[in-house]
Amino acid sequence: VSTQSTGGINAEYGGNIFLFNRVLREKMAFFLVTVFSLIFQLSVNARVLHDVKCDEMMIGVVMWGSDIYSSVTADFDGCVDLCKAVDDCLSISYLTTEHKCFLKNTFDGGKGISLAGGYVSMDLDCPWSVSQDQAAINSEFPGLNDCRKDDANFHGANVRSFVGSSFEKCVKTCQASEECIALTWGGDLSKMCWLKNRKDGESGAAAIDGFTSVNMDCLVDGLENSCSLKDVDMPGEDLIAHVTETFEECRDECEIRAKCRSFTFTVFDHKCFMKSKNNGESGQVDTLGSVSMNMDCIVLPAEEEEEEEEKEEELEVLEKRD
């Protein structure tokens, strides 16, 4: 083999090695850029998931379940406008690649939220804002601090779970769910909320640092009147039904209506059912989340009792005339 031939082979071999190294470096650079971009996107989305707020876009996040219907809109803003125009629409997920808008009738969807490329989601007009959570929840549930079990987890009996913004949002979501009887909040680290369909969960409370759990029926204990019958309904004999903020307001409404003899207040939707007969039409029925009272249970001072008897006699006379 001539020296010229050997030199040609070496040159060709050296050129191939150089080309191979260049391609390898380019592929490695592309791989590293892709990996770092993915890590960055996941970290951004993770921060979004851990700080869900109302009226804020959550990029790369989808809300599963609770669909009212889906429709094609030109852009995300069009999806927002559509939700605002539809009764019961509380949240949306928008699939950017197909311009598809999914309208939801619960916050965070019925099955919670998760990371998903191409989606943008939003809770609209939440009744809880992060800045108002604490004040609102303390006003609505004055016994919450006594009912909450800190560093405790109710294991099992999950209805669903989702990532939320606060413990207060977890309580409000449980209140709005007919199936939810108890809940566990995973704390500020995980921001997970587990809704339960059984008191104390499946196997009772277990000690876990940072977790907080609540049985919703405990919140009824904050109601002030000793005559109240917790988790009791009195069906039938309804005079009128309307919304009142508290049990006490419902009681006061019944007190000023001449024909109101008893009432039932539903804790979860704040409805006040005033009735014309003690114990309603068919007596007392065990019903979770209802609080009832017969008005003649109230113990009055002697003078007030005499005045009340006089009013009763006058009412009887008027009713006979009618």
C-alpha positions in Angstrom: 0.0 0.0 0.0 1.4 3.4 -1.0 2.0 6.2 1.5 -0.4 8.3 -0.5 -3.2 5.7 -0.2 -2.6 5.4 3.6 -2.7 9.1 4.0 -6.1 9.3 2.1 -7.6 6.6 4.3 -6.5 8.3 7.5 -7.8 11.6 6.3 -11.2 10.1 5.4 -11.3 8.3 8.8 -10.4 11.5 10.7 -13.1 13.4 8.8 -15.8 10.8 9.7 -14.8 11.0 13.4 -15.0 14.8 13.3 -18.4 14.6 11.6 -19.7 12.0 14.1 -18.5 14.1 17.1 -20.2 17.2 15.7 -23.5 15.4 15.2 -23.2 13.9 18.6 -22.6 17.3 20.2 -25.6 18.8 18.3 -27.9 16.0 19.4 -26.7 16.2 23.0 -27.2 20.0 23.0 -30.8 19.5 21.6 -31.5 16.8 24.3 -30.3 19.1 27.1 -32.3 22.0 25.9 -35.4 19.8 25.7 -34.9 18.4 29.1 -34.3 21.8 30.8 -37.3 23.3 28.9 -39.5 20.4 30.2 -38.2 20.8 33.8 -38.8 24.5 33.6 -42.3 24.0 32.3 -43.2 21.4 34.9 -41.8 23.7 37.7 -44.0 26.6 36.4 -47.0 24.4 36.1 -46.4 22.9 39.6 -46.3 26.4 41.0 -49.6 27.1 39.3 -51.1 24.0 40.7 -50.0 24.9 44.2 -51.4 28.4 44.0 -54.8 28.2 42.3 -56.6 31.5 42.4 -59.8 32.8 40.8 -59.7 34.5 37.4 -56.1 33.5 36.8 -55.0 31.4 33.8 -53.5 28.0 34.6 -51.3 27.2 31.6 -50.7 23.5 31.0 -53.4 22.5 33.4 -56.7 20.6 32.7 -59.8 20.2 34.9 -61.4 16.8 34.7 -65.2 16.1 34.9 -68.3 18.2 35.7 -68.7 19.2 32.1 -71.8 21.2 31.2 -70.9 20.9 27.5 -68.1 21.8 25.1 -68.0 24.3 22.2 -65.4 25.7 19.8 -64.4 29.3 20.5 -61.9 31.5 18.6 -59.6 31.8 21.6 -59.3 31.5 25.4 -61.0 34.9 26.0 -64.0 33.7 24.0 -64.2 30.6 26.2 -64.2 32.8 29.3 -67.0 35.0 27.8 -69.0 31.9 27.0 -68.7 30.6 30.6 -69.9 33.9 32.0 -73.0 33.8 29.7 -74.0 30.3 30.8 -75.8 29.6 34.0 -74.0 27.4 36.5 -70.7 27.7 34.7 -68.0 28.0 37.4 -64.8 27.0 35.6 -63.3 26.2 32.2 -60.6 24.2 30.4 -59.6 25.3 26.9 -57.7 23.0 24.5 -55.7 25.4 22.4 -54.8 23.1 19.6 -58.5 22.5 18.8 -59.9 25.8 20.1 -62.3 23.6 22.2 -63.9 25.2 25.3 -65.1 22.8 28.1 -67.5 24.5 30.5 -67.7 23.1 34.1 -70.3 23.4 36.8 -67.9 23.0 39.7 -64.7 24.7 40.7 -61.6 22.7 39.6 -63.9 20.3 37.7 -65.5 17.3 39.3 -62.4 15.2 39.5 -59.7 17.8 40.3 -56.9 19.2 38.1 -53.7 17.8 36.6 -50.9 18.8 34.3 -51.7 18.5 30.6 -49.9 20.1 27.6 -52.1 22.3 25.3 -54.7 23.1 28.0 -55.4 26.4 29.8 -57.9 26.4 32.7 -59.5 28.9 35.0 -61.8 29.1 38.0 -64.2 32.0 37.4 -65.7 34.3 40.1 -64.9 32.0 43.0 -66.9 32.7 46.2 -63.6 32.3 48.1 -60.7 34.7 47.4 -57.5 33.9 49.1 -57.5 37.2 50.9 -61.1 36.7 52.2 -61.0 33.0 52.9 -60.3 33.2 56.6 -62.8 35.9 57.5 -65.6 34.3 55.4 -65.1 30.9 56.8 -64.9 32.1 60.4 -68.2 34.0 59.8 -70.0 31.1 58.2 -68.6 28.4 60.5 -68.0 30.0 64.0 -67.1 26.5 65.4 -64.5 25.6 62.8 -61.5 26.2 65.1 -63.0 23.9 67.7 -64.0 21.3 65.1 -60.7 21.1 63.1 -58.3 18.3 64.1 -54.7 19.5 63.4 -52.0 17.0 62.6 -54.6 14.4 61.8 -55.5 12.5 58.6 -58.9 10.8 57.9 -57.7 7.8 55.9 -59.9 6.4 53.1 -63.6 6.9 52.1 -62.5 9.4 49.5 -65.1 11.0 47.2 -62.5 12.9 45.2 -59.3 14.9 45.7 -58.0 18.1 44.1 -55.2 20.6 44.5 -56.6 23.8 46.1 -55.3 27.2 47.3 -56.2 26.9 51.0 -57.8 24.9 53.8 -60.8 27.3 53.7 -61.4 26.4 50.0 -61.3 22.7 51.0 -64.0 23.3 53.6 -66.2 25.3 51.1 -65.9 22.7 48.4 -66.9 20.0 50.9 -69.9 22.1 52.0 -71.0 22.4 48.3 -70.8 18.6 47.7 -73.8 16.5 48.7 -71.6 13.5 49.2 -69.0 15.1 51.4 -69.3 14.4 55.1 -65.7 15.0 56.2 -62.4 16.2 54.7 -58.6 16.2 55.1 -56.4 19.1 54.0 -52.8 18.2 53.2 -51.3 21.5 54.4 -49.5 24.2 52.6 -46.8 21.8 51.3 -49.0 19.6 49.2 -52.2 21.8 49.1 -54.2 18.6 48.5 -57.8 18.4 49.6 -59.5 15.0 50.1 -63.3 14.9 50.4 -64.8 12.0 52.3 -68.2 10.3 52.3 -67.8 8.9 55.8 -67.2 10.5 59.2 -63.5 10.1 60.3 -62.8 8.5 56.9 -62.7 4.7 56.4 -60.4 3.8 59.3 -60.4 6.8 61.7 -57.9 9.6 62.3 -54.2 8.9 62.1 -51.5 11.3 63.2 -49.7 13.1 60.3 -47.8 16.3 60.8 -49.2 19.3 58.8 -52.5 17.6 57.9 -55.9 19.0 59.1 -59.2 17.1 59.1 -62.8 18.1 59.8 -66.1 16.3 60.2 -68.7 18.6 58.7 -71.5 17.7 61.2 -69.3 19.1 64.0 -69.7 22.5 62.5 -73.4 22.4 63.3 -72.4 22.4 67.0 -71.7 26.1 66.7 -75.4 26.8 66.5 -76.4 28.6 69.6 -79.9 27.4 70.6 -80.1 24.4 72.9 -83.5 23.5 71.4 -82.0 22.8 68.0 -82.1 19.2 66.8 -78.9 18.5 64.9 -79.1 16.3 61.7 -82.9 16.2 61.9 -85.4 17.2 59.3 -89.1 17.8 59.7 -90.7 17.1 56.3 -93.9 18.7 55.2 -96.3 21.4 56.4 -94.1 24.1 54.8 -95.4 27.7 54.9 -92.5 29.2 53.0 -88.9 28.4 52.1 -86.1 30.9 51.5 -82.4 31.4 52.0 -81.0 32.7 55.3 -77.3 33.1 56.2 -77.6 31.3 59.6 -79.7 29.0 61.7 -80.4 32.0 64.1 -81.7 34.1 61.2 -84.0 31.3 60.2 -85.3 31.0 63.8 -85.9 34.8 63.9 -87.8 34.6 60.7 -90.0 31.9 62.1 -90.5 33.8 65.3 -92.0 36.9 63.6 -94.5 34.8 61.5 -97.7 34.1 63.3 -98.3 30.7 61.8 -94.8 29.4 62.0 -94.6 26.6 64.6 -91.3 24.9 63.6 -88.6 25.1 61.0 -85.7 23.2 59.4 -82.5 24.9 58.4 -80.2 23.1 55.9 -76.6 23.8 56.7 -75.1 23.1 53.2 -77.3 25.4 51.2 -78.6 27.8 53.9 -82.3 27.2 53.2 -84.9 27.9 55.8 -88.1 25.9 55.7 -90.8 27.4 58.0 -93.6 25.1 59.0 -97.2 25.4 60.3 -97.0 22.4 62.6 -94.7 21.1 65.3 -92.4 18.4 63.8 -93.7 19.1 60.3 -96.2 16.7 58.7 -94.5 13.4 59.2 -92.4 13.9 62.3 -88.6 14.0 62.8 -86.4 12.3 60.3 -82.6 11.8 60.6 -81.0 13.9 57.9 -77.4 14.8 57.8 -76.8 18.6 57.5 -80.3 19.6 58.6 -81.1 21.4 61.9 -84.7 21.7 63.1 -86.5 23.3 66.0 -90.0 23.5 67.4 -90.7 27.0 68.4 -92.5 26.0 71.6 -89.2 24.6 72.9 -88.0 28.2 73.6 -88.2 28.9 77.3 -89.6 32.4 77.9 -89.5 34.6 81.0 -92.9 34.7 82.8 -94.0 38.1 81.4 -93.0 37.2 77.8 -94.8 33.9 78.2 -98.0 35.6 79.3 -97.8 37.9 76.3 -97.2 34.9 74.0 -100.3 33.2 75.4 -102.3 36.3 74.8 -101.1 36.4 71.2 -102.0 32.8 70.7 -105.6 33.4 72.0 -105.9 36.4 69.6 -104.7 34.3 66.7 -107.2 31.5 67.6 -110.1 34.1 67.6 -109.0 35.5 64.2 -108.6 32.0 62.7 -112.2 31.1 63.9 -113.5 34.3 62.2 -111.7 33.4 59.0 
